[in-house]
Amino acid sequence: MTFVAACDSPSSGRCVPSKRLLQSFSIFALPDPAAKQLFHIYSVRLGRFFNSLEFSVDIRSTIYILVSACIVMYYRILINILPTPSKVHYIFNLRDLAKLAQGLMQASPMNITNQERLAILFSHECLRVFSDRLVTEYDREIFSKHLNTTINCYFKINLNLANDPNNPLLFCNFLKSDDRLYQQLNDWKQCCPIFLDYQMKHNLSEHSPLKMVFFKEAVEHVLRICRVLQQPGGHLLLIGFDGTGRRTCLELGAYISGHSMYELTIKRGYGYQEFRDDLKIVKIRNSILQQKKQTNCMLIVGFQNGYTTK
């Protein structure tokens, strides 16, 4: 029997593995890839995507500029927005760069037709990947400054989209029922009748009824949830106080994305074995639902201590 394990460096409060355990393994250190290597990786990845969908020549000629902007933005956030004891979730790594690229690959040649629209999409994905994690206005101002600088430097466009609270930059792929075109919203109120329609369908089904008021912040949260759930391997951590509408937003977002929700019942004594039993139930239900083609997958939700995880 052969064991293969992977672990991060013992920093940021992580436990140091025991020497007794380590002496049983051959240890290989894998350094982070250099910026040149990242540029090559994502140039190939995004290049294949834009070429396979036959984007315009203007867009395909901007691939290297787009990849450079992604990498520069990632390093600027990594260096300038650091974790603190009160902001322990400010940990950015290469997974965030991969999420940024994955978000850009939701683009369609039908609406991303020039560099300005590509820059707007890039701004939106940076907001979702980096800015949604920030909890103070000061940190968001730092992010906005670096985002505007990056766009001006690489796309030669002055957008300044990150600091407009009255007209936030939002994208979705369900404005029209007959297609799933990932496109920009002109106004957050465009989603209100669509959400109301989904809420009515949800309440007419076997689900527990939803009673949601669609104000600006609620619409933004549902759109963020839908964006993550509709991506392969999407996971969420919703941070907030009890009674702020996390469960309602998540339930509506899951319904719009075609997911069935399974909520963990976390109580005293809930441990690893109980979690394994819940996973067995989820896998069985998921198999049944996929055979009936009623849903994309099962969504596992747990609420505890002010956190929501998926």
MITI-279192 format. One record per residue (C-alpha): x, y negated, z negated. Coordinates in steps of 0.2 Angstrom, whole numbers, always signed. Layout:
N
<rec xx="X" yy="Y" zz="Z"/>
...
***
This chain:
310
<rec xx="+0" yy="+0" zz="+0"/>
<rec xx="+7" yy="-17" zz="+5"/>
<rec xx="+1" yy="-34" zz="-3"/>
<rec xx="+3" yy="-50" zz="+6"/>
<rec xx="-1" yy="-66" zz="-4"/>
<rec xx="-1" yy="-85" zz="+0"/>
<rec xx="+0" yy="-99" zz="-13"/>
<rec xx="+3" yy="-118" zz="-14"/>
<rec xx="+18" yy="-126" zz="-22"/>
<rec xx="+15" yy="-127" zz="-41"/>
<rec xx="+11" yy="-146" zz="-42"/>
<rec xx="-4" yy="-156" zz="-46"/>
<rec xx="-9" yy="-146" zz="-61"/>
<rec xx="-7" yy="-129" zz="-53"/>
<rec xx="-1" yy="-114" zz="-63"/>
<rec xx="+16" yy="-108" zz="-60"/>
<rec xx="+16" yy="-89" zz="-55"/>
<rec xx="+25" yy="-78" zz="-68"/>
<rec xx="+43" yy="-72" zz="-63"/>
<rec xx="+38" yy="-54" zz="-67"/>
<rec xx="+25" yy="-56" zz="-53"/>
<rec xx="+37" yy="-65" zz="-41"/>
<rec xx="+51" yy="-52" zz="-42"/>
<rec xx="+40" yy="-39" zz="-34"/>
<rec xx="+38" yy="-50" zz="-18"/>
<rec xx="+49" yy="-56" zz="-4"/>
<rec xx="+46" yy="-75" zz="-4"/>
<rec xx="+46" yy="-86" zz="+12"/>
<rec xx="+44" yy="-104" zz="+11"/>
<rec xx="+34" yy="-112" zz="+25"/>
<rec xx="+37" yy="-131" zz="+26"/>
<rec xx="+24" yy="-143" zz="+33"/>
<rec xx="+25" yy="-145" zz="+52"/>
<rec xx="+33" yy="-160" zz="+58"/>
<rec xx="+24" yy="-174" zz="+67"/>
<rec xx="+31" yy="-169" zz="+83"/>
<rec xx="+25" yy="-151" zz="+80"/>
<rec xx="+7" yy="-157" zz="+75"/>
<rec xx="+7" yy="-168" zz="+91"/>
<rec xx="+10" yy="-153" zz="+102"/>
<rec xx="-3" yy="-142" zz="+93"/>
<rec xx="-17" yy="-155" zz="+94"/>
<rec xx="-12" yy="-161" zz="+111"/>
<rec xx="-15" yy="-143" zz="+117"/>
<rec xx="-31" yy="-140" zz="+107"/>
<rec xx="-39" yy="-156" zz="+112"/>
<rec xx="-32" yy="-156" zz="+130"/>
<rec xx="-41" yy="-139" zz="+133"/>
<rec xx="-57" yy="-145" zz="+126"/>
<rec xx="-58" yy="-161" zz="+136"/>
<rec xx="-52" yy="-152" zz="+152"/>
<rec xx="-64" yy="-138" zz="+150"/>
<rec xx="-79" yy="-149" zz="+149"/>
<rec xx="-74" yy="-160" zz="+164"/>
<rec xx="-73" yy="-177" zz="+155"/>
<rec xx="-69" yy="-192" zz="+165"/>
<rec xx="-52" yy="-196" zz="+171"/>
<rec xx="-51" yy="-211" zz="+159"/>
<rec xx="-55" yy="-199" zz="+144"/>
<rec xx="-43" yy="-186" zz="+149"/>
<rec xx="-29" yy="-198" zz="+152"/>
<rec xx="-31" yy="-204" zz="+134"/>
<rec xx="-28" yy="-187" zz="+125"/>
<rec xx="-11" yy="-191" zz="+120"/>
<rec xx="-16" yy="-208" zz="+113"/>
<rec xx="-30" yy="-200" zz="+103"/>
<rec xx="-19" yy="-186" zz="+96"/>
<rec xx="-6" yy="-200" zz="+91"/>
<rec xx="-20" yy="-210" zz="+82"/>
<rec xx="-26" yy="-195" zz="+73"/>
<rec xx="-9" yy="-190" zz="+66"/>
<rec xx="-5" yy="-208" zz="+62"/>
<rec xx="-22" yy="-210" zz="+53"/>
<rec xx="-19" yy="-194" zz="+43"/>
<rec xx="-2" yy="-200" zz="+37"/>
<rec xx="-7" yy="-217" zz="+32"/>
<rec xx="-21" yy="-210" zz="+21"/>
<rec xx="-10" yy="-197" zz="+14"/>
<rec xx="+3" yy="-210" zz="+9"/>
<rec xx="-8" yy="-225" zz="+4"/>
<rec xx="-23" yy="-216" zz="-5"/>
<rec xx="-16" yy="-205" zz="-19"/>
<rec xx="-25" yy="-194" zz="-32"/>
<rec xx="-26" yy="-201" zz="-50"/>
<rec xx="-33" yy="-193" zz="-66"/>
<rec xx="-50" yy="-201" zz="-62"/>
<rec xx="-49" yy="-196" zz="-43"/>
<rec xx="-43" yy="-179" zz="-43"/>
<rec xx="-52" yy="-175" zz="-27"/>
<rec xx="-41" yy="-187" zz="-17"/>
<rec xx="-30" yy="-173" zz="-11"/>
<rec xx="-28" yy="-174" zz="+8"/>
<rec xx="-19" yy="-160" zz="+18"/>
<rec xx="-18" yy="-153" zz="+36"/>
<rec xx="-35" yy="-146" zz="+34"/>
<rec xx="-42" yy="-164" zz="+35"/>
<rec xx="-32" yy="-166" zz="+51"/>
<rec xx="-40" yy="-150" zz="+58"/>
<rec xx="-57" yy="-156" zz="+53"/>
<rec xx="-54" yy="-173" zz="+62"/>
<rec xx="-50" yy="-163" zz="+78"/>
<rec xx="-65" yy="-152" zz="+75"/>
<rec xx="-76" yy="-167" zz="+74"/>
<rec xx="-70" yy="-175" zz="+90"/>
<rec xx="-73" yy="-159" zz="+99"/>
<rec xx="-92" yy="-162" zz="+96"/>
<rec xx="-91" yy="-175" zz="+110"/>
<rec xx="-100" yy="-173" zz="+126"/>
<rec xx="-95" yy="-180" zz="+144"/>
<rec xx="-113" yy="-186" zz="+145"/>
<rec xx="-110" yy="-200" zz="+133"/>
<rec xx="-91" yy="-202" zz="+129"/>
<rec xx="-87" yy="-210" zz="+146"/>
<rec xx="-74" yy="-223" zz="+142"/>
<rec xx="-60" yy="-227" zz="+129"/>
<rec xx="-71" yy="-238" zz="+119"/>
<rec xx="-84" yy="-224" zz="+116"/>
<rec xx="-70" yy="-212" zz="+112"/>
<rec xx="-63" yy="-225" zz="+99"/>
<rec xx="-80" yy="-227" zz="+91"/>
<rec xx="-81" yy="-208" zz="+90"/>
<rec xx="-64" yy="-207" zz="+82"/>
<rec xx="-69" yy="-221" zz="+70"/>
<rec xx="-84" yy="-211" zz="+65"/>
<rec xx="-75" yy="-194" zz="+62"/>
<rec xx="-62" yy="-204" zz="+52"/>
<rec xx="-76" yy="-211" zz="+41"/>
<rec xx="-83" yy="-194" zz="+38"/>
<rec xx="-67" yy="-184" zz="+35"/>
<rec xx="-58" yy="-198" zz="+24"/>
<rec xx="-69" yy="-212" zz="+19"/>
<rec xx="-84" yy="-201" zz="+12"/>
<rec xx="-72" yy="-195" zz="-1"/>
<rec xx="-68" yy="-212" zz="-8"/>
<rec xx="-77" yy="-218" zz="-23"/>
<rec xx="-72" yy="-236" zz="-26"/>
<rec xx="-74" yy="-251" zz="-15"/>
<rec xx="-55" yy="-255" zz="-16"/>
<rec xx="-51" yy="-238" zz="-9"/>
<rec xx="-63" yy="-240" zz="+5"/>
<rec xx="-56" yy="-257" zz="+10"/>
<rec xx="-38" yy="-249" zz="+11"/>
<rec xx="-46" yy="-236" zz="+22"/>
<rec xx="-54" yy="-249" zz="+33"/>
<rec xx="-38" yy="-259" zz="+35"/>
<rec xx="-29" yy="-244" zz="+41"/>
<rec xx="-43" yy="-238" zz="+52"/>
<rec xx="-44" yy="-255" zz="+61"/>
<rec xx="-25" yy="-256" zz="+63"/>
<rec xx="-24" yy="-239" zz="+70"/>
<rec xx="-38" yy="-242" zz="+83"/>
<rec xx="-30" yy="-259" zz="+88"/>
<rec xx="-13" yy="-252" zz="+90"/>
<rec xx="-18" yy="-236" zz="+100"/>
<rec xx="-34" yy="-240" zz="+109"/>
<rec xx="-31" yy="-259" zz="+111"/>
<rec xx="-49" yy="-262" zz="+105"/>
<rec xx="-55" yy="-273" zz="+90"/>
<rec xx="-70" yy="-263" zz="+84"/>
<rec xx="-70" yy="-267" zz="+65"/>
<rec xx="-84" yy="-254" zz="+62"/>
<rec xx="-80" yy="-248" zz="+45"/>
<rec xx="-86" yy="-263" zz="+35"/>
<rec xx="-103" yy="-266" zz="+41"/>
<rec xx="-115" yy="-260" zz="+27"/>
<rec xx="-131" yy="-266" zz="+36"/>
<rec xx="-127" yy="-256" zz="+52"/>
<rec xx="-117" yy="-241" zz="+47"/>
<rec xx="-108" yy="-230" zz="+60"/>
<rec xx="-118" yy="-214" zz="+62"/>
<rec xx="-119" yy="-200" zz="+74"/>
<rec xx="-131" yy="-185" zz="+75"/>
<rec xx="-136" yy="-171" zz="+88"/>
<rec xx="-155" yy="-170" zz="+85"/>
<rec xx="-162" yy="-187" zz="+92"/>
<rec xx="-170" yy="-176" zz="+106"/>
<rec xx="-177" yy="-159" zz="+103"/>
<rec xx="-173" yy="-153" zz="+120"/>
<rec xx="-154" yy="-155" zz="+119"/>
<rec xx="-140" yy="-156" zz="+105"/>
<rec xx="-131" yy="-171" zz="+112"/>
<rec xx="-119" yy="-178" zz="+99"/>
<rec xx="-122" yy="-197" zz="+100"/>
<rec xx="-121" yy="-213" zz="+91"/>
<rec xx="-137" yy="-220" zz="+82"/>
<rec xx="-141" yy="-238" zz="+86"/>
<rec xx="-150" yy="-240" zz="+69"/>
<rec xx="-152" yy="-228" zz="+55"/>
<rec xx="-171" yy="-231" zz="+56"/>
<rec xx="-171" yy="-220" zz="+72"/>
<rec xx="-169" yy="-205" zz="+61"/>
<rec xx="-184" yy="-209" zz="+49"/>
<rec xx="-198" yy="-202" zz="+61"/>
<rec xx="-187" yy="-187" zz="+65"/>
<rec xx="-184" yy="-183" zz="+47"/>
<rec xx="-202" yy="-185" zz="+43"/>
<rec xx="-207" yy="-173" zz="+56"/>
<rec xx="-194" yy="-160" zz="+49"/>
<rec xx="-201" yy="-163" zz="+32"/>
<rec xx="-218" yy="-159" zz="+37"/>
<rec xx="-213" yy="-143" zz="+46"/>
<rec xx="-203" yy="-138" zz="+30"/>
<rec xx="-218" yy="-141" zz="+19"/>
<rec xx="-230" yy="-131" zz="+30"/>
<rec xx="-218" yy="-116" zz="+30"/>
<rec xx="-215" yy="-105" zz="+15"/>
<rec xx="-202" yy="-117" zz="+7"/>
<rec xx="-206" yy="-127" zz="-8"/>
<rec xx="-213" yy="-144" zz="-3"/>
<rec xx="-201" yy="-159" zz="-1"/>
<rec xx="-206" yy="-177" zz="-6"/>
<rec xx="-192" yy="-188" zz="+1"/>
<rec xx="-192" yy="-207" zz="+4"/>
<rec xx="-181" yy="-211" zz="+19"/>
<rec xx="-171" yy="-226" zz="+14"/>
<rec xx="-154" yy="-230" zz="+21"/>
<rec xx="-143" yy="-221" zz="+9"/>
<rec xx="-153" yy="-205" zz="+9"/>
<rec xx="-153" yy="-205" zz="+28"/>
<rec xx="-134" yy="-207" zz="+28"/>
<rec xx="-132" yy="-192" zz="+16"/>
<rec xx="-143" yy="-181" zz="+26"/>
<rec xx="-134" yy="-185" zz="+42"/>
<rec xx="-117" yy="-181" zz="+33"/>
<rec xx="-124" yy="-165" zz="+27"/>
<rec xx="-130" yy="-160" zz="+44"/>
<rec xx="-114" yy="-164" zz="+52"/>
<rec xx="-104" yy="-152" zz="+41"/>
<rec xx="-117" yy="-138" zz="+41"/>
<rec xx="-117" yy="-138" zz="+60"/>
<rec xx="-98" yy="-135" zz="+61"/>
<rec xx="-90" yy="-118" zz="+60"/>
<rec xx="-85" yy="-114" zz="+42"/>
<rec xx="-92" yy="-130" zz="+36"/>
<rec xx="-92" yy="-132" zz="+17"/>
<rec xx="-99" yy="-146" zz="+5"/>
<rec xx="-95" yy="-153" zz="-12"/>
<rec xx="-109" yy="-166" zz="-17"/>
<rec xx="-103" yy="-176" zz="-32"/>
<rec xx="-116" yy="-186" zz="-41"/>
<rec xx="-127" yy="-187" zz="-57"/>
<rec xx="-143" yy="-177" zz="-60"/>
<rec xx="-158" yy="-185" zz="-52"/>
<rec xx="-149" yy="-193" zz="-37"/>
<rec xx="-157" yy="-182" zz="-24"/>
<rec xx="-143" yy="-171" zz="-20"/>
<rec xx="-154" yy="-155" zz="-19"/>
<rec xx="-168" yy="-164" zz="-9"/>
<rec xx="-155" yy="-170" zz="+4"/>
<rec xx="-146" yy="-154" zz="+5"/>
<rec xx="-163" yy="-144" zz="+7"/>
<rec xx="-168" yy="-155" zz="+21"/>
<rec xx="-151" yy="-155" zz="+30"/>
<rec xx="-151" yy="-136" zz="+29"/>
<rec xx="-168" yy="-135" zz="+37"/>
<rec xx="-163" yy="-147" zz="+51"/>
<rec xx="-147" yy="-137" zz="+54"/>
<rec xx="-157" yy="-120" zz="+54"/>
<rec xx="-150" yy="-113" zz="+38"/>
<rec xx="-159" yy="-103" zz="+25"/>
<rec xx="-154" yy="-108" zz="+7"/>
<rec xx="-150" yy="-96" zz="-7"/>
<rec xx="-148" yy="-105" zz="-24"/>
<rec xx="-137" yy="-97" zz="-37"/>
<rec xx="-144" yy="-95" zz="-54"/>
<rec xx="-130" yy="-101" zz="-65"/>
<rec xx="-133" yy="-97" zz="-84"/>
<rec xx="-124" yy="-92" zz="-99"/>
<rec xx="-113" yy="-77" zz="-96"/>
<rec xx="-113" yy="-79" zz="-77"/>
<rec xx="-96" yy="-72" zz="-71"/>
<rec xx="-87" yy="-64" zz="-57"/>
<rec xx="-98" yy="-48" zz="-57"/>
<rec xx="-114" yy="-59" zz="-56"/>
<rec xx="-107" yy="-69" zz="-42"/>
<rec xx="-102" yy="-53" zz="-32"/>
<rec xx="-120" yy="-47" zz="-35"/>
<rec xx="-127" yy="-63" zz="-28"/>
<rec xx="-115" yy="-62" zz="-13"/>
<rec xx="-122" yy="-44" zz="-9"/>
<rec xx="-140" yy="-51" zz="-9"/>
<rec xx="-135" yy="-65" zz="+3"/>
<rec xx="-126" yy="-53" zz="+15"/>
<rec xx="-141" yy="-42" zz="+16"/>
<rec xx="-153" yy="-56" zz="+18"/>
<rec xx="-142" yy="-64" zz="+31"/>
<rec xx="-141" yy="-48" zz="+41"/>
<rec xx="-160" yy="-47" zz="+41"/>
<rec xx="-162" yy="-65" zz="+46"/>
<rec xx="-149" yy="-64" zz="+60"/>
<rec xx="-158" yy="-48" zz="+67"/>
<rec xx="-174" yy="-58" zz="+68"/>
<rec xx="-165" yy="-73" zz="+75"/>
<rec xx="-174" yy="-84" zz="+62"/>
<rec xx="-159" yy="-94" zz="+56"/>
<rec xx="-140" yy="-97" zz="+59"/>
<rec xx="-134" yy="-91" zz="+42"/>
<rec xx="-137" yy="-91" zz="+24"/>
<rec xx="-133" yy="-106" zz="+14"/>
<rec xx="-126" yy="-103" zz="-4"/>
<rec xx="-129" yy="-117" zz="-16"/>
<rec xx="-125" yy="-119" zz="-34"/>
<rec xx="-129" yy="-134" zz="-45"/>
<rec xx="-119" yy="-137" zz="-61"/>
<rec xx="-112" yy="-151" zz="-71"/>
<rec xx="-115" yy="-164" zz="-59"/>
<rec xx="-108" yy="-155" zz="-44"/>
<rec xx="-116" yy="-147" zz="-29"/>
<rec xx="-106" yy="-134" zz="-20"/>
<rec xx="-109" yy="-125" zz="-3"/>
***
